[in-house]
Amino acid sequence: MDEARLRTLLDQVASGHLSTTEATDILRRWPLQPVGDFATLDTHRAVRTGFPEVIFCAGKTDEQVEAIVRALSERSSCVLATRMRQETASRLEQVGLGGTYYPLPQLWRLLPENAPPPVGKIVCCCAGTSDLPVLEEAALTAETMGSRVERLVDVGVAGIHRLLSRADVLQRANVVICVAGMEGALPSVVGGLVSAPVIAVPTSVGYGAHFGGLAPLLTMLNSCATGVTVVNIDNGFGAGYAAHLMNSRMGGPATAQPASKQENDEA
């Protein structure tokens, strides 16, 4: 149950369209809902935090994911699932649960029909094309939650002119997400260019001495640039979620610099 549905329930009781007994029966199933013998949904989370519980699909069977998605979609108009296999997404489509699957980040989402317009501005940038799956997980998470997102792809430090040519875009962001593998230097450079908070995401992209993302993680944790914070390896979801929370509390459009006429025309 989200805040809108809770308000509707209370209005129905106040207007006499719903008895207190009926409302009590509904609330009795709130804030927890068991799903089979394998999950207990936190149906109160959207009221507490502003966004419903998110499904982490890795390690779950297709049947378990379907049951959880079905239960969440009955209580919320917005459902987000991460690390979902293509086979699981195909099953959801076959049983008529709707939603959209994004193969690259392995993300599935169901959006409300009348979602409010996106707020503020988050810039998601990645060092190389191989980092795109993590960038897309971050960007789609923030977009699903209600943030406006712009992507900058393949702007790593090995060709730093590519990044500097887009400095104006970075400087108009409320929050910047930097996704990078290999040595992970991109967030430090971006941190020296912008006044916005920078969320660094190390990826498991690199050669043997990269240690599956540990090398860029340590580089980012030891960044000398101010305003840089770091999430776990390949955690695009965590970066997108945190970026939206920051962005939404700044209110309205990005505040660092006014948008260009071109951006206003495109918005």
C-alpha positions in Angstrom: 0.0 0.0 0.0 1.3 3.4 -0.9 0.3 6.8 0.5 -2.2 7.5 -2.2 -4.1 4.2 -1.5 -4.0 4.9 2.2 -5.5 8.3 1.7 -8.2 6.8 -0.5 -9.0 4.2 2.1 -9.3 6.9 4.8 -11.5 9.1 2.6 -13.8 6.2 1.9 -14.2 5.6 5.7 -14.8 9.3 6.3 -17.4 9.5 3.5 -19.2 6.4 4.7 -18.5 4.4 1.6 -16.4 2.0 3.6 -17.2 0.7 7.1 -14.6 0.7 9.9 -14.9 -3.1 9.9 -14.0 -3.3 6.2 -11.2 -0.9 6.6 -9.8 -2.8 9.6 -9.9 -6.0 7.5 -7.8 -4.2 4.8 -5.4 -2.8 7.3 -5.0 -6.1 9.1 -3.1 -7.3 6.0 -0.9 -4.3 6.3 2.1 -3.8 6.7 3.1 -7.4 6.0 1.9 -9.9 3.4 3.2 -13.5 3.3 3.8 -14.9 -0.2 3.9 -18.7 0.0 6.4 -20.0 2.4 9.3 -18.1 0.8 8.7 -14.3 1.2 7.1 -11.7 3.4 6.4 -8.5 1.6 7.0 -5.1 3.3 3.8 -3.5 2.0 4.3 -0.5 4.3 7.6 0.5 2.8 6.2 3.0 0.2 4.5 5.0 3.0 7.7 5.1 5.1 10.2 5.7 2.4 8.3 7.0 -0.6 9.0 3.9 -2.8 7.7 0.3 -2.6 9.9 -2.7 -1.9 12.2 -3.7 -4.8 12.6 -7.3 -5.9 16.1 -8.7 -6.2 15.6 -11.6 -8.5 19.0 -13.3 -8.3 18.7 -16.6 -6.4 14.9 -16.7 -6.8 13.1 -19.2 -9.0 10.8 -18.0 -11.8 7.8 -19.2 -9.8 8.9 -17.2 -6.8 9.5 -14.0 -8.8 6.1 -14.3 -10.5 4.3 -14.7 -7.1 6.1 -11.7 -5.6 5.5 -9.5 -8.6 1.8 -10.5 -8.7 1.4 -9.7 -5.0 3.2 -6.3 -5.2 1.3 -5.2 -8.4 -1.9 -5.8 -6.5 -0.9 -3.3 -3.9 1.2 -0.8 -5.9 1.0 0.7 -9.4 4.9 0.8 -9.6 7.0 -2.4 -9.3 10.7 -2.6 -9.9 12.7 -5.9 -10.1 16.5 -6.1 -10.6 18.9 -8.8 -11.8 16.1 -10.6 -13.6 16.8 -13.3 -16.2 15.3 -13.1 -19.7 13.5 -16.4 -19.0 11.8 -14.9 -16.0 10.7 -11.8 -17.9 9.2 -14.0 -20.6 7.3 -15.9 -18.0 5.8 -12.7 -16.6 4.8 -11.7 -20.1 3.1 -15.1 -20.7 1.0 -14.8 -17.6 -0.1 -11.3 -18.4 1.6 -9.3 -15.7 2.7 -6.6 -18.2 5.7 -4.5 -17.4 8.8 -3.8 -19.5 12.0 -5.8 -19.5 15.4 -4.2 -20.2 17.9 -7.0 -21.2 21.1 -5.1 -20.9 20.8 -4.2 -17.1 18.5 -7.2 -16.5 15.8 -4.9 -15.0 12.0 -5.2 -15.2 9.6 -2.5 -14.2 5.9 -1.8 -14.1 5.0 1.9 -14.2 1.8 3.7 -13.2 -0.4 5.0 -16.1 -0.4 8.6 -15.0 3.1 9.1 -13.5 4.0 12.6 -12.5 6.6 14.4 -14.6 10.2 13.7 -13.7 12.0 16.1 -11.3 15.4 17.7 -11.2 18.3 16.3 -13.1 20.7 13.4 -12.6 23.5 12.8 -15.0 24.7 9.2 -15.3 28.1 8.8 -17.0 30.2 5.8 -17.6 33.8 5.4 -18.6 33.4 2.8 -21.3 30.7 0.9 -23.3 31.4 -2.2 -21.2 30.1 -0.3 -18.2 26.7 0.2 -19.8 24.8 -2.5 -18.0 25.5 -1.0 -14.6 24.9 2.6 -15.9 21.5 1.5 -17.2 20.6 -0.1 -13.9 21.3 3.1 -12.2 19.6 5.3 -14.7 16.4 3.2 -15.0 16.2 3.0 -11.2 16.3 6.7 -10.8 13.8 7.3 -13.7 11.4 4.7 -12.2 11.5 6.6 -8.9 10.7 9.9 -10.7 14.0 11.6 -11.5 15.0 13.2 -14.8 18.1 11.4 -16.1 20.6 12.2 -18.8 23.2 9.7 -19.9 26.9 10.3 -20.9 28.4 7.2 -22.4 32.1 6.3 -23.1 33.7 9.4 -21.4 36.5 7.7 -19.6 39.8 9.3 -18.7 41.8 7.6 -21.4 40.3 10.2 -23.7 39.5 12.9 -21.3 38.6 15.4 -24.0 35.4 13.4 -24.5 34.4 14.2 -20.9 35.5 17.8 -20.9 33.5 18.5 -24.0 30.4 17.6 -22.0 31.3 19.5 -18.8 28.4 21.9 -19.3 26.0 18.9 -19.0 27.7 17.7 -15.8 27.6 21.1 -14.2 23.8 21.4 -14.6 23.2 18.2 -12.6 21.8 18.0 -9.1 23.6 14.6 -8.7 26.2 12.8 -10.9 26.5 9.0 -11.0 29.9 7.9 -12.3 30.3 4.3 -13.4 33.8 3.0 -14.1 35.8 -0.2 -14.2 39.5 -0.7 -14.9 41.4 1.7 -12.7 38.2 3.7 -11.7 39.6 7.2 -12.1 36.5 8.8 -13.6 34.8 9.9 -10.4 37.8 11.8 -9.1 38.0 13.8 -12.4 34.2 14.5 -12.3 34.4 15.4 -8.6 36.8 18.2 -9.5 34.5 19.6 -12.2 31.1 19.9 -10.5 29.5 21.3 -7.3 27.0 18.4 -7.2 27.4 15.2 -5.1 29.1 12.4 -7.1 28.1 8.8 -6.5 30.9 6.5 -7.8 30.0 2.9 -8.9 33.0 0.5 -9.5 32.3 -2.2 -12.0 33.7 -5.7 -12.4 35.0 -4.7 -15.9 38.8 -5.2 -16.3 41.7 -7.5 -16.6 43.1 -9.9 -14.0 44.8 -7.5 -11.6 41.5 -5.6 -11.5 40.3 -8.3 -9.0 36.7 -8.3 -10.2 36.1 -4.7 -9.4 38.1 -4.4 -6.2 40.8 -2.2 -7.8 38.4 0.6 -8.9 36.5 0.3 -5.6 39.7 1.0 -3.7 40.6 3.9 -6.1 37.2 5.5 -5.6 37.3 5.0 -1.8 40.7 6.8 -1.8 39.6 9.6 -4.1 41.1 13.0 -3.2 38.2 14.8 -4.9 35.6 16.3 -2.5 31.9 15.3 -2.7 32.5 11.8 -3.9 30.8 8.8 -2.2 31.0 5.2 -3.3 28.6 2.2 -3.5 29.4 -1.4 -3.9 30.8 -3.1 -7.0 28.2 -3.2 -9.9 25.6 -1.7 -7.6 23.8 0.5 -10.2 20.6 0.1 -8.3 22.0 1.4 -5.1 23.5 4.4 -6.9 20.3 5.2 -8.7 18.2 5.0 -5.6 20.5 7.2 -3.5 20.8 9.7 -6.4 17.0 10.0 -6.6 16.7 10.7 -2.9 19.2 13.5 -3.2 17.8 14.9 -6.4 14.1 14.9 -5.2 15.0 16.8 -2.0 16.6 19.6 -4.0 13.2 20.4 -5.5 12.3 21.3 -9.1 14.8 21.6 -11.9 18.6 21.4 -11.5 20.0 24.3 -9.6 23.7 24.5 -10.5 23.2 26.4 -13.7 20.1 27.3 -15.9 19.3 24.9 -18.6 20.2 25.8 -22.2 17.6 26.7 -24.7 18.2 23.4 -26.5 17.5 21.5 -23.3 14.3 23.5 -22.6 13.2 22.8 -26.2 13.8 19.0 -25.7 12.2 18.8 -22.2 
